[in-house]
Amino acid sequence: MTKQPFARLAFREEGKWWNAYLARMGTMDGATKVGSIRIGVARGSPETKQAFMNAMRVALAAAIKES
């Protein structure tokens, strides 16, 4: 029997911000914002956008490891 993930990292554009959330699978109800970057910065530089995504993944992995 394989374990199914209970949460995911979700990215959402909201106004002038691109936000990263820890969210349950299949819903954004009760999601927790874990980081933000200005949307103009993310759109203007694919490298910066990818670095932000990677940083959010590393932060999430560290938080899971600590728990």
N, CA, C and O atoms as a GROMACS GRO file, in nm:
protein
  268
    1MET      N    1   0.085  -0.118   0.000
    1MET     CA    2   0.000   0.000   0.000
    1MET      C    3   0.089   0.124   0.000
    1MET      O    4   0.176   0.138   0.085
    2THR      N    5   0.066   0.213  -0.095
    2THR     CA    6   0.147   0.336  -0.103
    2THR      C    7   0.078   0.449  -0.030
    2THR      O    8  -0.045   0.459  -0.027
    3LYS      N    9   0.160   0.534   0.029
    3LYS     CA   10   0.106   0.651   0.098
    3LYS      C   11   0.069   0.757  -0.004
    3LYS      O   12   0.145   0.785  -0.097
    4GLN      N   13  -0.047   0.815   0.014
    4GLN     CA   14  -0.091   0.925  -0.070
    4GLN      C   15  -0.052   1.057  -0.003
    4GLN      O   16  -0.065   1.070   0.119
    5PRO      N   17  -0.003   1.154  -0.080
    5PRO     CA   18   0.031   1.283  -0.019
    5PRO      C   19  -0.094   1.348   0.040
    5PRO      O   20  -0.202   1.341  -0.019
    6PHE      N   21  -0.078   1.412   0.154
    6PHE     CA   22  -0.191   1.478   0.219
    6PHE      C   23  -0.190   1.628   0.193
    6PHE      O   24  -0.289   1.697   0.217
    7ALA      N   25  -0.078   1.679   0.144
    7ALA     CA   26  -0.066   1.823   0.121
    7ALA      C   27   0.021   1.848  -0.001
    7ALA      O   28   0.092   1.760  -0.050
    8ARG      N   29   0.014   1.971  -0.047
    8ARG     CA   30   0.090   2.010  -0.166
    8ARG      C   31   0.134   2.155  -0.153
    8ARG      O   32   0.081   2.230  -0.070
    9LEU      N   33   0.228   2.193  -0.233
    9LEU     CA   34   0.270   2.331  -0.244
    9LEU      C   35   0.197   2.390  -0.364
    9LEU      O   36   0.215   2.343  -0.476
   10ALA      N   37   0.116   2.491  -0.341
   10ALA     CA   38   0.036   2.552  -0.447
   10ALA      C   39   0.080   2.697  -0.468
   10ALA      O   40   0.102   2.770  -0.372
   11PHE      N   41   0.092   2.736  -0.593
   11PHE     CA   42   0.130   2.872  -0.628
   11PHE      C   43   0.010   2.942  -0.691
   11PHE      O   44  -0.056   2.885  -0.779
   12ARG      N   45  -0.018   3.064  -0.647
   12ARG     CA   46  -0.134   3.140  -0.694
   12ARG      C   47  -0.095   3.285  -0.720
   12ARG      O   48  -0.027   3.347  -0.639
   13GLU      N   49  -0.139   3.339  -0.834
   13GLU     CA   50  -0.123   3.480  -0.863
   13GLU      C   51  -0.240   3.553  -0.800
   13GLU      O   52  -0.356   3.521  -0.826
   14GLU      N   53  -0.209   3.651  -0.715
   14GLU     CA   54  -0.311   3.727  -0.644
   14GLU      C   55  -0.272   3.874  -0.644
   14GLU      O   56  -0.185   3.918  -0.569
   15GLY      N   57  -0.338   3.950  -0.730
   15GLY     CA   58  -0.306   4.092  -0.742
   15GLY      C   59  -0.163   4.110  -0.792
   15GLY      O   60  -0.125   4.057  -0.896
   16LYS      N   61  -0.084   4.186  -0.716
   16LYS     CA   62   0.055   4.213  -0.753
   16LYS      C   63   0.152   4.108  -0.700
   16LYS      O   64   0.273   4.125  -0.711
   17TRP      N   65   0.100   4.001  -0.642
   17TRP     CA   66   0.184   3.900  -0.576
   17TRP      C   67   0.163   3.762  -0.634
   17TRP      O   68   0.055   3.728  -0.680
   18TRP      N   69   0.271   3.684  -0.632
   18TRP     CA   70   0.264   3.542  -0.664
   18TRP      C   71   0.293   3.474  -0.531
   18TRP      O   72   0.403   3.485  -0.478
   19ASN      N   73   0.195   3.402  -0.478
   19ASN     CA   74   0.202   3.346  -0.344
   19ASN      C   75   0.217   3.194  -0.348
   19ASN      O   76   0.163   3.127  -0.436
   20ALA      N   77   0.290   3.144  -0.252
   20ALA     CA   78   0.305   3.000  -0.234
   20ALA      C   79   0.229   2.960  -0.108
   20ALA      O   80   0.240   3.026  -0.004
   21TYR      N   81   0.152   2.852  -0.118
   21TYR     CA   82   0.071   2.804  -0.007
   21TYR      C   83   0.097   2.656   0.019
   21TYR      O   84   0.126   2.580  -0.073
   22LEU      N   85   0.086   2.617   0.143
   22LEU     CA   86   0.076   2.477   0.180
   22LEU      C   87  -0.072   2.448   0.185
   22LEU      O   88  -0.144   2.508   0.264
   23ALA      N   89  -0.119   2.356   0.101
   23ALA     CA   90  -0.262   2.329   0.090
   23ALA      C   91  -0.288   2.179   0.090
   23ALA      O   92  -0.205   2.099   0.046
   24ARG      N   93  -0.405   2.144   0.141
   24ARG     CA   94  -0.446   2.003   0.135
   24ARG      C   95  -0.471   1.964  -0.010
   24ARG      O   96  -0.502   2.050  -0.094
   25MET      N   97  -0.457   1.838  -0.040
   25MET     CA   98  -0.481   1.789  -0.175
   25MET      C   99  -0.625   1.818  -0.215
   25MET      O  100  -0.718   1.791  -0.138
   26GLY      N  101  -0.643   1.872  -0.333
   26GLY     CA  102  -0.775   1.892  -0.389
   26GLY      C  103  -0.851   2.014  -0.341
   26GLY      O  104  -0.965   2.035  -0.383
   27THR      N  105  -0.793   2.094  -0.253
   27THR     CA  106  -0.863   2.212  -0.203
   27THR      C  107  -0.763   2.318  -0.158
   27THR      O  108  -0.649   2.289  -0.123
   28MET      N  109  -0.810   2.442  -0.160
   28MET     CA  110  -0.732   2.552  -0.104
   28MET      C  111  -0.790   2.595   0.030
   28MET      O  112  -0.736   2.686   0.094
   29ASP      N  113  -0.898   2.532   0.074
   29ASP     CA  114  -0.959   2.564   0.204
   29ASP      C  115  -0.858   2.541   0.315
   29ASP      O  116  -0.800   2.432   0.325
   30GLY      N  117  -0.836   2.641   0.396
   30GLY     CA  118  -0.744   2.630   0.509
   30GLY      C  119  -0.597   2.636   0.471
   30GLY      O  120  -0.512   2.606   0.554
   31ALA      N  121  -0.567   2.675   0.348
   31ALA     CA  122  -0.427   2.682   0.303
   31ALA      C  123  -0.350   2.787   0.383
   31ALA      O  124  -0.407   2.887   0.426
   32THR      N  125  -0.220   2.762   0.402
   32THR     CA  126  -0.133   2.852   0.475
   32THR      C  127  -0.031   2.913   0.380
   32THR      O  128   0.041   2.840   0.311
   33LYS      N  129  -0.025   3.046   0.375
   33LYS     CA  130   0.073   3.112   0.289
   33LYS      C  131   0.211   3.093   0.348
   33LYS      O  132   0.233   3.117   0.467
   34VAL      N  133   0.306   3.048   0.263
   34VAL     CA  134   0.442   3.026   0.310
   34VAL      C  135   0.543   3.122   0.248
   34VAL      O  136   0.657   3.130   0.293
   35GLY      N  137   0.501   3.195   0.144
   35GLY     CA  138   0.593   3.291   0.085
   35GLY      C  139   0.529   3.367  -0.028
   35GLY      O  140   0.427   3.324  -0.083
   36SER      N  141   0.588   3.482  -0.064
   36SER     CA  142   0.537   3.568  -0.171
   36SER      C  143   0.651   3.635  -0.245
   36SER      O  144   0.758   3.657  -0.189
   37ILE      N  145   0.625   3.666  -0.371
   37ILE     CA  146   0.718   3.744  -0.453
   37ILE      C  147   0.631   3.833  -0.543
   37ILE      O  148   0.523   3.793  -0.584
   38ARG      N  149   0.680   3.952  -0.573
   38ARG     CA  150   0.604   4.040  -0.663
   38ARG      C  151   0.590   3.972  -0.799
   38ARG      O  152   0.686   3.916  -0.852
   39ILE      N  153   0.471   3.977  -0.854
   39ILE     CA  154   0.444   3.909  -0.981
   39ILE      C  155   0.532   3.964  -1.094
   39ILE      O  156   0.573   3.889  -1.183
   40GLY      N  157   0.560   4.094  -1.091
   40GLY     CA  158   0.646   4.152  -1.194
   40GLY      C  159   0.786   4.095  -1.193
   40GLY      O  160   0.847   4.077  -1.298
   41VAL      N  161   0.837   4.066  -1.075
   41VAL     CA  162   0.970   4.005  -1.062
   41VAL      C  163   0.968   3.863  -1.117
   41VAL      O  164   1.058   3.823  -1.191
   42ALA      N  165   0.864   3.787  -1.081
   42ALA     CA  166   0.853   3.648  -1.128
   42ALA      C  167   0.837   3.642  -1.280
   42ALA      O  168   0.896   3.557  -1.346
   43ARG      N  169   0.757   3.731  -1.334
   43ARG     CA  170   0.734   3.733  -1.479
   43ARG      C  171   0.856   3.785  -1.555
   43ARG      O  172   0.883   3.742  -1.667
   44GLY      N  173   0.930   3.875  -1.494
   44GLY     CA  174   1.042   3.938  -1.561
   44GLY      C  175   1.167   3.854  -1.568
   44GLY      O  176   1.257   3.882  -1.647
   45SER      N  177   1.174   3.750  -1.485
   45SER     CA  178   1.294   3.668  -1.481
   45SER      C  179   1.259   3.522  -1.452
   45SER      O  180   1.227   3.487  -1.338
   46PRO      N  181   1.263   3.437  -1.554
   46PRO     CA  182   1.235   3.295  -1.531
   46PRO      C  183   1.328   3.232  -1.427
   46PRO      O  184   1.289   3.141  -1.354
   47GLU      N  185   1.451   3.282  -1.422
   47GLU     CA  186   1.547   3.228  -1.325
   47GLU      C  187   1.504   3.263  -1.182
   47GLU      O  188   1.513   3.180  -1.092
   48THR      N  189   1.458   3.387  -1.163
   48THR     CA  190   1.412   3.429  -1.030
   48THR      C  191   1.286   3.354  -0.991
   48THR      O  192   1.272   3.312  -0.876
   49LYS      N  193   1.194   3.337  -1.086
   49LYS     CA  194   1.072   3.260  -1.060
   49LYS      C  195   1.107   3.118  -1.015
   49LYS      O  196   1.051   3.069  -0.917
   50GLN      N  197   1.199   3.053  -1.086
   50GLN     CA  198   1.239   2.917  -1.051
   50GLN      C  199   1.309   2.913  -0.916
   50GLN      O  200   1.289   2.820  -0.838
   51ALA      N  201   1.392   3.013  -0.888
   51ALA     CA  202   1.461   3.020  -0.759
   51ALA      C  203   1.360   3.032  -0.644
   51ALA      O  204   1.376   2.969  -0.540
   52PHE      N  205   1.256   3.114  -0.664
   52PHE     CA  206   1.150   3.127  -0.563
   52PHE      C  207   1.079   2.993  -0.542
   52PHE      O  208   1.057   2.952  -0.428
   53MET      N  209   1.044   2.926  -0.650
   53MET     CA  210   0.977   2.796  -0.639
   53MET      C  211   1.067   2.696  -0.565
   53MET      O  212   1.020   2.622  -0.479
   54ASN      N  213   1.194   2.695  -0.599
   54ASN     CA  214   1.287   2.604  -0.531
   54ASN      C  215   1.300   2.638  -0.383
   54ASN      O  216   1.303   2.548  -0.299
   55ALA      N  217   1.308   2.766  -0.351
   55ALA     CA  218   1.320   2.807  -0.210
   55ALA      C  219   1.196   2.764  -0.131
   55ALA      O  220   1.208   2.721  -0.016
   56MET      N  221   1.079   2.776  -0.190
   56MET     CA  222   0.956   2.736  -0.121
   56MET      C  223   0.953   2.584  -0.099
   56MET      O  224   0.906   2.537   0.005
   57ARG      N  225   1.003   2.509  -0.196
   57ARG     CA  226   1.010   2.362  -0.180
   57ARG      C  227   1.108   2.323  -0.069
   57ARG      O  228   1.079   2.235   0.011
   58VAL      N  229   1.223   2.388  -0.065
   58VAL     CA  230   1.322   2.361   0.039
   58VAL      C  231   1.267   2.397   0.176
   58VAL      O  232   1.284   2.321   0.272
   59ALA      N  233   1.200   2.512   0.187
   59ALA     CA  234   1.142   2.554   0.314
   59ALA      C  235   1.034   2.455   0.359
   59ALA      O  236   1.028   2.421   0.477
   60LEU      N  237   0.952   2.409   0.268
   60LEU     CA  238   0.848   2.312   0.301
   60LEU      C  239   0.911   2.181   0.346
   60LEU      O  240   0.866   2.123   0.445
   61ALA      N  241   1.011   2.134   0.278
   61ALA     CA  242   1.078   2.009   0.315
   61ALA      C  243   1.140   2.021   0.454
   61ALA      O  244   1.134   1.926   0.532
   62ALA      N  245   1.200   2.135   0.485
   62ALA     CA  246   1.260   2.155   0.617
   62ALA      C  247   1.154   2.156   0.725
   62ALA      O  248   1.174   2.098   0.832
   63ALA      N  249   1.041   2.220   0.698
   63ALA     CA  250   0.932   2.224   0.796
   63ALA      C  251   0.876   2.085   0.821
   63ALA      O  252   0.847   2.050   0.935
   64ILE      N  253   0.862   2.007   0.716
   64ILE     CA  254   0.812   1.869   0.732
   64ILE      C  255   0.911   1.785   0.810
   64ILE      O  256   0.871   1.707   0.896
   65LYS      N  257   1.038   1.802   0.782
   65LYS     CA  258   1.143   1.726   0.852
   65LYS      C  259   1.144   1.758   1.001
   65LYS      O  260   1.166   1.669   1.084
   66GLU      N  261   1.120   1.885   1.036
   66GLU     CA  262   1.119   1.927   1.176
   66GLU      C  263   0.998   1.875   1.252
   66GLU      O  264   1.004   1.858   1.374
   67SER      N  265   0.889   1.850   1.181
   67SER     CA  266   0.766   1.810   1.250
   67SER      C  267   0.763   1.661   1.283
   67SER      O  268   0.666   1.613   1.341
   0.00000   0.00000   0.00000
